[in-house]
Amino acid sequence: MTTTSRRLGVLGGLSRRSTIECHQMINRHVLSLTNNRAAADLVTWSLDPDTIIHLLSKDGWPLIVDQIKEAAANLLLEGVDALMIASDTLQCALAEEPIHFGVPVIPVHDALADEIQRLSLRKVGLVGTSATMSGQYYQDLRQGSCNLDVVLPSQNLWVNIDYSVCNRIYNGESTVLEVDTYHQIMSQFEAQGVDGIIVASPEIALAFNKPDPVPVLHTAQIHAAAAARWCVAGRDILRPAMAHHDEAGRASAASTDAASKDTSKISFEALQPRDLRRKRKRKAGRLSAAAASVSAGQQTRNS
């Protein structure tokens, strides 16, 4: 059976490790779905984490969105057929300042809702950066959609969570403060009787690497699974047994269809060569056109 390759543009996580993990998780799912016959066609773009963190501290959502627009324009030049943002924090920025990219966007919240429903969860703890926990992107969960009660960590711990994420981004290592913070959060969630925990940050997920008494839903894993299903749509794929919630999360056919029709927000692309400056100059004219299409919501392709 002849198939047309579908190229996915991925806007990477805020740390090098989370970006690499996203790439690997998508490909592991694609290999599983195709019986090792295919690999994902991915183009990855990484934003400078130091810039993003600085803008977050200054409430600089509009400037973050401008950077995402530029990244999306470059991804469109690479002929991507859909976009994915592998950072919950960046998705929250787009929820505050929505833009249209002209190609489908693969959202994580739809696949997450499917997994919550599959596990019949009724009360979950949600942990992410301060921007994620206070932002609009997961607001429908926090406001009780699907009869779901969402519990957040005590607000006095939020600064510790953000510090933990920053340390993971810059140093990639654990600290005593991180261990203590997440121990307190787990104790709070347990005391409030949650039957599941949503970890809405690839960097925080690195700290949740031990078995827990309740299901732990990592949005990065769930998002990667949804992206993989989009990548292999139209192929003869296997239908493996349902993965464990801690390993992969599921994207239903309904959420895959929704992602292929949604042209609202999010983007991601692959690492650029060292002569990026020269490349950008050569592409200046096309980049300008691509940037215009991002604003207008028109699809752009390489000539």
N, C-alpha and C positions, 0 to 999 in steps of 0.2 A: 504494500500500500504506500503510495507516494504522499508525503506530507510536506506542508510548507512550514518552515521554521518560524517560530514566533519569538521575537527579540524583546526581552524585558529590560527596561532601564531601572536601575536600583540606586537610590540615593542612600548612601551607607549610614551605618550607625555613627555615633559620635566618637567612638574609639576604634583604633585599628583592629583590635581583637573582635569587637562586635560586628564590624564590617566583614571580616574574614569568616566569622561564624555564620553570618547570614548567607554568604555565597555557598558555603559548604552545606548548610542545611537544605537550601533549595535544591542543590544537585543531588544530595542523598535521597530526597523525596522523588525527584525526577527519575533517578536510577531505579528506585523501588517500583514506581508506577509503570515503568517501561521494561522491566525485567533486564536492567542493565544495557538497554539498547540505545539510550539517548542521554545527552547532557543538556543542561539548560544553556540557552544562548543569552548571556547576561552582559550588560554594559553597566559598570559601576562608577559612581561619582561620589567622592568624599569631600565634605565641607571641612573647613578648618575648625576643630573643636574649641580652640582658644577664643576665636572670634565669636562663635555661637555662645559660649559660656559668658563672655563679656556682655554680649547683647542681652542675654537672659537677665543678668544682674541689673541691666539698665531698662528693663521692660521694653526691649527693642524688637518686638514682634515684626513691625513693618520692615525693618532692615534685614531680619532673618528671612522673611518672605522674599525680599529682593534677591537674596543669595540663592534661594531655592528656584526662583524664576530663571536666573542665569544658568544654574545647573540643568534645569529642565530644557532650556534652549539648546545647550550643548548636547544633551542626550537625544533630543529630536534630530540633531544633525547626524547622529549615528544610526538613524533609522529604527528607533525603538517603536514597538507596537503597543506598549503599555508601560506604565510607571508604577513604582512601589517606593515608599519611604520607610526605611528600616529603623526609624527612630520615633518612638512615641512622642518625645518632646517636640520634634519637628512637625509631626502630625498635628499636635496641639497648636503650633504656630499657625498652620494653615487653617485650622478651625476658627482662629481669631481673625485671620485675614485671608478669606477664601479666594482662590484664583482658578482659572480653567486652563488646562494644558492641551486640549484638542486630541488627546488619546485616552483610552481607558485607564483608570487608576484602580489598583487592587487595595481595597481597604482592609484593615485588620478587625474593625469592630464587628462586621457582619459574621466573619468566621469565629470570632470570640463568642458572639451571641449563640451561634450554633453549638459550640462546645459546651457552653453553660447549660443550654437546653438538653443536650445529649446526656449530661451528667446529672440532670435534674437538681441543679443547685438552687438554693433559695436565699442563702446569706453568704456573701463572700467578702473577704478582705481585699482591698486594692492598695498596692504600694507602687509608687513611681516617683519621679522627681516632683518637686513642688509645682512646677509648671503643669505637669500631667495631672496631678491630683486636684489642682484647682481650676484646670482648663475646661474647655467645652467639649473636647473630643470624646471623652467617656461620660459626659454629663447625663446621657440617657440611662446609663447604668446606675449612676449615683442617684438619679431621681426616681428610681424604682421601676424601670421598664422590665417587662417580662416577669413581674411579681418578684423582682430581685431586690434584696436589701443589701446595700453596699456599705461596708465599714472602712473608714480610713484610719491610719495610725494617728496617735495623738499629735497635735500640731507642733508641740514643743520638740518632736523628733524630726520634723521635716528638714531642718537645717543640717542635721546629722546625715540624713539620707542624701541630700544634695552634696554634702562633703564627700560621702562615700562614693557617689557617682563620679565626681570630679577626680578623686584619687584613682579610681579605676581607669578613667580616661587617660590621665597623665602618667600614672605609674604602673597600672595593671596589677596591683597587688592588694591584699587584704590588710586591714588595720584592726587593732584592738577595739577602737571606737566602732568600726563597722560591725564586727562580731557582736558587740554589746547592743548596738542599735537594733539589729535585726532579731536578736534574742528577745528584746523588749517588745518589738512589734509582734512577733509570733506569740508571745505570752498574752498580749492584748487581744489579738485575734481569737486565741483559744478561749480566753475568759468571756468573750462575747459570743461564743458558740458558732463561729463561721463553719460552713461545710465545704469551703473552697477558698483558695487564695489566687488573686490575679497579680502577676508580676509584670508590670507594664514598663519595663526598661531592660534592654539587653545587658547593660552593665550591672544592674541590680541582680539579674538572673544569675550572674557569675557567683554571687554570694549565696544563692539558694541551691547549693549543690549536694544537699543531704536529704534523705527520705523524710517526709513529713506525714503527720497523721491524717491530713486531709489532702485532696487533690490540689496541685499547684499548676496553674495555667500560665505558662510563659507566652506572652503575646508575640515574642520574636519567633518562637517555634510555630505557633499557630499561623502567623503571617507567612512564614516561609512555606508551610504546607499549602496555603491558599495560592501563593505565587507559583509553586510547582504544578498545581493542578491547572492553572491558567497556561503554563508553558507547554503542557502536553495535551491540551484540549485539541480534539480532532484526531489524535493518535489512538491506536489500539492499546489501551492501558489495562494493567492489572487492577483488581479490586481487592487489595489486601485486607486482612482483618483489621478492625478499628485499633489504631495506635493508642498507647497509653497517654493520658493527658499530659504527663511530664515529658513525653518524648516528642510529640508532634502535633497536637491539635488538628482538627479537621475543618476543611472548607467544603460545605455542601454544594451540590450542583446549583442550587438556587443562588448561593452567594457568588459562585463563579460566574453565573449568568449576569448577576447584578454588577459584578466588577467589570465585565466586558462591555457593559452599557454605560457605566458611570464615567463621565468625563469631567468630574469636578476637581479633585485635588490630589497632589502628591507626586514626587519624582525621585530618581535615583540613577547613578551612572558609574561606569567602570574607570579604574585608575588610568589617568592620562600619562603620556610619555613625558620625559624630562624637558623636551623642547616645547612644552605647552604654550609658552608665550609666542613662539614663532607660528605654531599651529593656529592659535587664535587669530593672529594677524592675517594669515592666509584665508581664514574662514570668516573674516570680519563682515563681509557682505551677507553671507548666508546666515551668520549668527544673528544679525540684525533682523533678518526676515523671520527667523525662528522665534526670536524673542517677541516679535509682533504677533505671531500665531499663538504663543502662549497666552498673551493677554486677550486675544480675540477668541480663543478656544477653537482654533482651526487646526486640523491635523497637518503636520509637516513631515516630509520625507527627504532623504538625500536624493540628489539628482543623479 
